[in-house]
Amino acid sequence: MRKILTCFALACALVASTAHAEPSAKALALTRRMVAAMHIEETMTPVMRSIVAQEYQMAVAQEKGLTEQQRSQLSGAMIETMDEILAGGLMSDIMEKLVPAYAAVYTEDELQALVDFYESPIGQRVLRKMPQLGPAATKAMAEITPKLQAEMTERLTKKLEGLKALGK
């Protein structure tokens, strides 16, 4: 029994030490190739712009006492500011911070396979077609969201009632 526990402890220590190991130079290089092949910066910039624009428009709509012209100007200024920040290399900065995370999660063999795929003609075609799925995903989420919200509300209400009962 002692041998089993010792082996288990050693295995846990080994897993813990490898989980926090720094990624190799090769893994980092492969990750950068994968990011480049996936055109993440180019594809994510419009997504970020769209998300931020929607958030800004919602924030502007909630501002009380603004005329439509002021709302339009404020919204335009916010979007222009975000565009300036994005043009200043925000996505590059984000991806550079994420490279070590990708390199730590995937093995070198997995990264090589990802690079091989995304640098291939079929990988590039898949990436080019991905944006076409955006409208379908948006529609699906719009259809699912009311049911999800209702279910979340129902479950959360039951849990809160249970917590209140415990507090009495």
N, C-alpha and C positions, 0 to 999 in steps of 0.2 A: 504494500500500500504506500509506503514511504517513497519507493521508486516512482510510482505513478504520480504522486503529488509533486515530486521533484521534477519529473519530466514535464508535467503540466505547467509548473511555475517557470521553468526554462523556456517552454514554448511561448508562454504569455510574454515573458521578457523579450524574447526575440521578435515577436509580432509588434510589441510596443516600440522597440527600438527601430524597426524598419519602417513603421508607420510615420515616424518623425524624422526619418533620414532625409537629408537634402537630396533633391533630384540630381542626377548625373548631368554632366555637360552635354552628353549625347541626348539625354531625354529633353533637356531644355532646347537644344537645337532642333530636334524633331518636332517639338511642340510649336516652335516659331514657324517651322515649315508648314505645319498643319494649319496654323492661324492664317498664314499668308495664302495657302491654297484655298482655304474656305472663304477668303475675302471678308472676314468678319467685320473689319472696320467699315468697309463700304456698305455691307448689308445692314449692319446694326445702326449706323448713323441715321438713316431715314426712320428706322423703327423708334430710336430714341427721340428723334424730332417729333414724330407723330404722338408718342406717349406724352411727352412734355407739353406739346401744343394742346392736347386734350385736357391735361391737368390745369394748364394756365387758363384755358377758356372756362373751365369749371370754377376756378378761383375768381376770375374776373366777373363771372356771372353772379357770384355771391356778394360782390362789393356793392354796398348800398350807396345810393346817392350819386351814382355816375350816370352820365348821359350815354346814349348809344355811341356817340362819337368818342367819348372818353374811354369807354369799354374797348372799342375798336383800337384806339391808339395804345392803350395799356397792353392789350393782347398782342398787338403787333410788336411793341417794344420788348415784351417778354420773349416772343418767338425769335426776334432778331438777336437778342442777347444769347439765347440758347444756341442759335446758329453760329454766333461768334465763338462761343465756348467750344462747340463741336469742331469748328474749323481750326481752333487752336490746338487740336490734338488730344481731346478728351478720350476718344475711343482708343487711341494709341496708348495713352497712359493706363486706361482700364485693362487693355489686353496685356500690357507688359506686367501688370500686377497679377493677372490671372495665369500667365505662362507657368510660373512655378507650381501653381495649384494643379493645373492639368498634368504637368510633368511628374508630380508626386502621386497623382491618382492612377495614371496609366503606366503600364510597364513599357520598356523600350520596344518590345515586340508589338504591343498594342499600338503604340504611337507610330511605329513604322507602317503597320497595316493601315492606320488612319491616313497617314501621309500618302501612301501608295494609292489608296482609294480616292482621296480628294484631289490629288494631282493628276489622276487619270481622266480621260475624256468623259467616262460615265459619271464620275464624281463631280466634274465640272457641270455636266448637264443637270444632275440632281440639284446642285446648288443654284443654278440659274432658274430652275422650276420651283424652288421652295417658296419664293414670294407669291406664286400663284395660289398657294394654299392659304394665304392670309385671309382673304375674304371668307373662305369656307370655315376657317377656324373662328373668325369673328362671329359669323352667323351661328355656328354651333354653340359658342359660349353664350350668345344672346338668348338662344333657345333654352339652354340648360340653367342659366343664372337664376331665373325666378324659382324654379324647383329647388335649386341648391340653397337659395336664401331662405325659402320656406322651411326646408328640412333643418338647416342650421338653427333657425329661430326656434323651431319646435324642440329640437334636442337641447339647445342651450337653456330654454325655458325650463324644461324638466330637470336639468342639472342644477340650475339656480334654485328651483323649488326644493330640491333635495338638500342643497346646502343650507337653505333657510330653515328647513325642518331640523337639521343637525344643530343649528344655532339656538334653537328654542329649548 
